[in-house]
Every structure is written in C-alpha cells, then in structure tokens.
Amino acid sequence: MAAAGITRPSSVADVRRAYLFYPKLSGTPEHVFHIEDRQIPGPLGNITVRVYTRLIRRVLAYPSFFHGGGFVAGNLDTHDNPLRSVTNRCECIVVSVDYRLAPENKYPAAPEDAYSATKWVAEHAGDIGGDPRRIAVGGDGAGGNLAAVVTLMARRSAVHPVWSFKY
C-alpha cells in the first residue's frame, strides 16, 4: 500500500486506489489465445465479464472467477495477470466476473451478480467452447466467499448435470 502512496487507507476510495496497484506486483502478463470482455444480463442491468480462452483443441472446463477486494475493491483488471496464468496452465476457459461493489450496491448485489453470471456460464458454455457439465466456481478473498455462496445457491436449485436456475 505504501508503494501505491496510501499508507493508512481511511476511505473506500483509498482502499480502491491501493488495490489498483496490485497488478503491478504480478509481473508481465502472459499471452492468452483470446480475451474478450462481454456484457451479460444481470439482475439490475448488465454485468461485465472477461472471457479468457486458450487455443481450443477440445471442449474445455469452464470456471467462473470472482475477484477479491473485501466486496468494496477489485475488478477485472486487478486479477488479469493471475487469470491469464490459470487459463494457460489449467487448459481451461475462465470467465472473470465484475460484480457490483459495496457500499454503493447493498447486499445481496454481489451474490446476485455472481449467481447470474454462473447461470450465464452454464447456459452459454457451448457457445465459446466450454463444457456445461464441467463448470466450476472460484475466487480469492471476497470472491472465494461468493464462490461458496454460488455453490450453495446452485445446489439448492440445480438438477445435475444441467443446472436449472431459479432465484
């Protein structure tokens, strides 16, 4: 945080500015075959997702990723470098979700966005080379919490192997 010029964050804005410095610590971005930002439908408007795709030779697993940041910071760019590495090393398609942040968006905004994005992943996996039977969710920090919540929400409403989302 000192490198970002913020030694004692005292506001959400300070935390967000400091968090934006983290990509500078993760090195040079790896090349990924294809990266595309998309707008997908969400509960209160569009949700931006970033789809990372390897050179596809077969149908791939298809994880959704929810960034960390204590539910108040983080975005698609703060986690770009690590997700490029995951895409390449795990030979998968990764969908990074830019969920609504607090405090501007009150609970349950983030879980609703995460769930809606996972629903989109399930419904559109085949459109971009993913296998709808091999969907995963993951994240770090607050994103790990969202992954656990989405798993519980999906389990409650799912009929395996095709998810039937109802919220």
C-alpha positions as CSV (number, residue, x, y, z in Angstrom):
1,M,0.0,0.0,0.0
2,A,2.9,2.3,0.6
3,A,4.0,1.8,-3.0
4,A,0.6,2.9,-4.1
5,G,1.1,6.1,-2.0
6,I,-1.5,5.1,0.6
7,T,-0.1,4.1,4.0
8,R,-3.3,4.4,6.0
9,P,-6.4,4.0,4.0
10,S,-9.3,5.9,5.6
11,S,-11.9,5.6,3.0
12,V,-13.3,3.2,0.4
13,A,-11.7,5.4,-2.2
14,D,-8.3,4.9,-0.6
15,V,-8.7,1.1,-0.5
16,R,-9.7,1.1,-4.1
17,R,-6.7,3.2,-5.2
18,A,-4.4,0.9,-3.2
19,Y,-5.9,-2.2,-4.6
20,L,-5.4,-1.0,-8.2
21,F,-1.7,-1.1,-7.5
22,Y,-1.6,-4.9,-7.1
23,P,-1.4,-5.8,-10.8
24,K,2.0,-4.0,-10.9
25,L,3.3,-6.6,-8.5
26,S,2.3,-9.6,-10.5
27,G,4.8,-9.3,-13.4
28,T,4.4,-9.3,-17.1
29,P,1.0,-10.6,-18.4
30,E,1.2,-13.9,-20.2
31,H,-0.1,-14.2,-23.7
32,V,-3.5,-15.9,-23.9
33,F,-5.0,-17.0,-27.2
34,H,-8.2,-14.9,-26.9
35,I,-9.5,-12.4,-24.3
36,E,-12.9,-10.8,-24.7
37,D,-14.9,-8.5,-22.5
38,R,-18.7,-9.2,-22.7
39,Q,-21.8,-7.7,-21.3
40,I,-24.2,-10.3,-19.9
41,P,-27.6,-9.9,-18.4
42,G,-27.8,-9.4,-14.6
43,P,-30.5,-8.8,-12.1
44,L,-30.3,-5.0,-12.4
45,G,-28.6,-4.5,-15.7
46,N,-25.6,-5.8,-17.5
47,I,-22.6,-7.5,-15.8
48,T,-19.2,-7.2,-17.4
49,V,-17.3,-10.4,-17.7
50,R,-13.9,-11.2,-19.2
51,V,-13.6,-14.5,-21.0
52,Y,-10.1,-16.0,-21.3
53,T,-9.7,-18.7,-23.9
54,R,-6.8,-21.0,-24.6
55,L,-6.2,-22.3,-28.1
56,I,-9.0,-24.9,-28.1
57,R,-8.4,-28.4,-29.4
58,R,-11.2,-29.9,-27.3
59,V,-14.2,-28.9,-25.2
60,L,-12.8,-27.3,-22.0
61,A,-13.7,-26.9,-18.4
62,Y,-15.3,-23.6,-17.7
63,P,-14.7,-21.9,-14.3
64,S,-16.3,-18.6,-13.2
65,F,-13.9,-16.5,-11.1
66,F,-14.9,-13.8,-8.6
67,H,-12.2,-11.3,-7.7
68,G,-11.3,-10.4,-4.1
69,G,-11.2,-7.0,-2.6
70,G,-13.4,-7.2,0.5
71,F,-16.5,-6.6,-1.5
72,V,-15.5,-3.0,-2.0
73,A,-12.5,-3.1,-4.3
74,G,-11.1,-5.1,-7.2
75,N,-12.2,-5.5,-10.8
76,L,-11.4,-7.4,-14.0
77,D,-8.0,-5.7,-14.3
78,T,-6.8,-6.3,-10.8
79,H,-6.9,-10.1,-11.4
80,D,-6.0,-10.1,-15.1
81,N,-2.4,-11.4,-14.8
82,P,-3.2,-14.4,-12.5
83,L,-6.2,-15.4,-14.6
84,R,-4.1,-15.5,-17.7
85,S,-1.8,-17.9,-16.0
86,V,-4.7,-20.1,-14.8
87,T,-6.1,-20.2,-18.3
88,N,-2.8,-21.3,-19.8
89,R,-1.8,-23.8,-17.1
90,C,-5.1,-25.4,-16.4
91,E,-6.1,-25.5,-20.1
92,C,-9.5,-24.1,-19.4
93,I,-11.7,-21.2,-20.3
94,V,-12.0,-18.7,-17.4
95,V,-14.9,-16.2,-17.0
96,S,-13.9,-13.4,-14.6
97,V,-17.0,-11.6,-13.2
98,D,-17.0,-7.9,-12.4
99,Y,-19.8,-8.0,-9.8
100,R,-21.3,-4.9,-8.2
101,L,-19.3,-3.5,-5.2
102,A,-20.3,-2.2,-1.9
103,P,-21.1,0.3,-0.4
104,E,-22.8,1.7,-3.4
105,N,-24.5,-1.6,-4.0
106,K,-26.0,-3.1,-0.9
107,Y,-26.2,-6.8,-0.1
108,P,-27.2,-9.1,-1.9
109,A,-25.9,-7.3,-5.0
110,A,-22.6,-9.2,-5.2
111,P,-24.1,-12.7,-4.7
112,E,-26.9,-11.9,-7.2
113,D,-24.4,-10.9,-9.8
114,A,-22.2,-13.9,-9.1
115,Y,-25.1,-16.3,-9.4
116,S,-26.5,-14.6,-12.5
117,A,-23.0,-14.9,-14.2
118,T,-22.7,-18.5,-13.2
119,K,-26.1,-19.1,-14.7
120,W,-25.0,-17.5,-17.9
121,V,-21.8,-19.6,-17.9
122,A,-24.0,-22.8,-17.6
123,E,-26.4,-21.7,-20.4
124,H,-23.7,-20.4,-22.8
125,A,-20.7,-22.8,-22.2
126,G,-21.1,-24.5,-25.6
127,D,-21.2,-21.1,-27.4
128,I,-17.5,-20.5,-26.6
129,G,-16.0,-24.0,-26.4
130,G,-16.9,-24.8,-22.7
131,D,-18.4,-28.0,-21.4
132,P,-21.6,-27.2,-19.5
133,R,-21.0,-30.4,-17.4
134,R,-17.6,-29.2,-16.3
135,I,-18.4,-25.8,-14.7
136,A,-16.5,-24.6,-11.6
137,V,-16.6,-21.5,-9.5
138,G,-13.7,-20.0,-7.6
139,G,-12.3,-16.7,-6.3
140,D,-9.9,-15.2,-3.8
141,G,-10.9,-13.3,-0.6
142,A,-14.4,-12.0,-1.0
143,G,-14.5,-13.8,-4.3
144,G,-13.9,-17.1,-2.5
145,N,-16.9,-16.3,-0.3
146,L,-19.0,-15.6,-3.5
147,A,-17.9,-18.9,-5.0
148,A,-19.1,-20.7,-1.8
149,V,-22.4,-18.9,-1.9
150,V,-23.0,-19.5,-5.6
151,T,-22.3,-23.2,-5.0
152,L,-24.9,-23.4,-2.3
153,M,-27.4,-21.4,-4.4
154,A,-26.8,-23.7,-7.4
155,R,-27.1,-26.8,-5.3
156,R,-30.4,-25.6,-3.9
157,S,-31.9,-25.1,-7.4
158,A,-29.8,-27.5,-9.6
159,V,-30.8,-30.6,-11.4
160,H,-27.4,-32.1,-12.3
161,P,-25.9,-32.2,-14.9
162,V,-27.9,-29.3,-16.4
163,W,-28.4,-26.5,-13.9
164,S,-31.9,-25.2,-13.6
165,F,-31.5,-21.8,-12.0
166,K,-34.3,-20.2,-10.0
167,Y,-33.7,-17.4,-7.6
